[in-house]
């Protein structure tokens, strides 16, 4: 019950916060892009949360814990914590004042990319029971090298690129792409620091890095 309550509170708070960041600066509830994004984000999130609660409650508990211990990662989280609100508010202001117009076909493509990222994210959680929101080495943790982890070392971050980079287009804004352009930089910084922690503390990770060459994007990096 404590886990259910914690998950429910975070779900409701997250929904309310995003609603405020989008609808308040737009100054209307007739913001279809915002409703589309909320549906794309929170409906799969609710389904995934129920599945994790039933099949992998320990993993759900890890995903709800976002308190970082690494000082470098605290800075990364602070940058992300600034980037997302600025991107949401800028996109909503763009809608309100009509600064740019995203065609419907591009909104559909962006939505498809977002859902593709969500599917990749779900697959990563299925493959990796040690998946935590914080950078750490857990007791009994083993290197995962199958499935998506056999293609890139950080498929979860690849999934979030699919989700977050097209997000302003779902909201109908080109201007919102400006703050979200920082997201790949945030991910690169996080990965570099995370790999130091894993190489030093997780048995077999150094060998895994030799086996799987690419961190994030196949044949690129």
N, C-alpha and C positions, 0 to 999 in steps of 0.2 A: 504493500500500500504506500509505503514511503517513496518507493521508486516511481510508482504511478503518479503520485501527487507532485513529485519533483518534475517529472516529464510534462505533466499537464500544465503546471505553472509556467515553465519555460516556453511551452508552446503558445499559451495565451499571451504571455508578455511579449514574445517575439512577434506574434500576429498584431497585437495592439501597437507596438513600436513602429513596425513597418507601415501600418495604417496611418499613424500620425505623420511619419516622414513623407508619405506620398500624398495623402488627401489634404493635409493642412496647407502645404505650400501650393497645391493645385487649386485650393479653395473651392472644391466641389467633389462630390462623390461620383459624378458622371465622368470618371476617368477610367475608360475601358482598359487601357494599358496596365493600370495599377491592379484592377480586378483580375486581369489575365495573369499577371505575374504572381499575385497572391494565390490564385488557384493552382498554378504550375508548381509553386514552392510548397504550399502547405498541405494540399491533398496527398501528394506522394509522401510527404514527411509524416503525416498522420498514419498512413498505411504502413510505412516502414517502421514507425515507432511501435505500432501494435504487433507487427511480426517479430521485432526484436524483443519485445516484452514477453512474448510467448516462447520464442525459440532460443533467444540469447540475451537474457536479462543482464548478465555481467557486461556484455558488450554495450548495451544501452546505457548502463551506468557510466562506463568509460566515456561514451560519446557526450554525456551530459556534463562531464567535468571538463571545464575549459580553463582551469587555473594553471598557468605556466610556472615552472620552477626555474627555467633557464632565463638568465637576464637578457640574452640576445633575443629570445623569442618574445619576451615581454614588449620589446620595442617593435617587433613585427606585428604583434597583436594591436598595439597602439596605433600603428600606421593603418592597419586594416579597419580599426574602429573609427578612424577618421574618414577613410576612403568611402566606405559604404554609405554613411549618412550624407556626405557631400554629394555622392553620385545620385542617391535617391532624391534629395531635395532639388538638385540642379535639373534632373529629369522632370520632376513635377513642375518646376517653374517654367521649363521649356514648354510643357503642355499648356500651362496656364496662359502664357504670353505668345505662344505660337512661333517660337524662334526657329523651329525646324519641323519637318514633316517626314516621317518614315513610312514608305509605302507598305501596303498590306502584305505583299509577298515577302518582304524582308522581315516583317514581324513574325510571319509564319516560319521562315527559315530559322530565325533566332530562337523561337519557341521550340522547334525541333532539336536544335543544338542543345538547348537547356535540358530537355528531356533525355537526350542521349547522354549528357553528363550525369544526370540523375541515375540512369540505368547503369553506367559504369561505376558510379559511387556505390550502388547497391551490390554490384558484383564484387567490388573490393571488400565490402563488409562481409560478404558471404565467404570470401577466401581467407580473410585475415581476422582471426578472433582477438588479436592483440591491438587492433586499430584504436588508437586513442587520439583525442583532440590535442593532447599535450605531448611535447617531445620528451620521451623517457624510455628507459629499458625496464620492462616489467619482469617480475619473478617468473622463471620458467619460460620466458619468451624464446621462440625459435624463429629462424629466418624463413620467410615464405618466398619460394622461388618458382611457384607454378602459376598457371593462368596468366592474368595480366601482369603479375610480378615477374614473369619470365620474359616480358617484352620491355618494360621500363621498371625502374626501381621504386618509383613513386606514382603509381597509377591513380591514387586518390587525388593528388594535386592536379594531375592531368584531367580528371573528371571535373574538378572545380573550375578549370580554365574553360571547359565547354559550357559550364553553367553561368559563370559570372561575367565573362567578357561580352557575350551578346545581351546581357541583362538590360542595359539602357535601350537597346533596340526594341525589346519587348515592351518597354515603357513608352516607346514612341519618340525617343530622343537621340539625336546625334551628339548634343552637347554633353550628355551624361557619360559618353565614352571617354571623355578627358580624364576624370578621376579614376575610372576603372582601368585605364591604361597602366596605372601603377601596379595593378594586381600581379602581373608576371614578375615584376621586380620583387614584390613581397614574397612570392613563392620561391624564387631563386635564392633569396637570402635565407628563408626558412629551411630549404632543402640542404644548403651548404652547411648550416649549423647542425641540422638534424643528423646528417651523415657523419659528422665528427663524433656525436654522441653515440650513434649506433656502431661505428667502427671501433670505438674504444670500449664499449660496454656489452656488445652483443656478439657472442661466439659465432663464427662463420660468416659474419657480415663482410669482412674484408675479401673473403673468397667469393662471396656473392657479387660484389662489385666487379670482380674480374670476369665473372660469368655473364652478367647482364651489364652491358657497357653504358647504356643510356639512362640518365636520371629521369627525364620528364617526357621528352618528345623523341620517338625513334629516329635514328640517323641524324639528329640535330644536336641534342644535348642530354 
